Amino acid sequence: MFAPDRERCDAFDNAVIESFWGSMQIELLNRKRWTTRLELSMAMVDWIEGFYNRRRRHSSIGNVSPIEFERRQSLQAA
């Protein structure tokens, strides 16, 4: 019996999320001891929305931040 394609394991399946969690671990979680889960949750949301998604350089868009990428796109469209 063979597993359906969607159930087969691939060494690269988790690479993106493992990279994300590794970055969060180094850049946020290892820098402070959190007193409550709520405090940790809020810090994680702030890090993801404030830094990771907006200012961090992403290789998928030419190693620039999403803000810079959008600025360049708007200049090209104008």
PyMOL commands that set and color helices and strands:
alter all, ss='L'
color gray80, all
select helices_A, chain A and resi 5-7+15-27+29-31+37-52+59-61+66-77
alter helices_A, ss='H'
color red, helices_A
deselect
rebuild
show_as cartoon
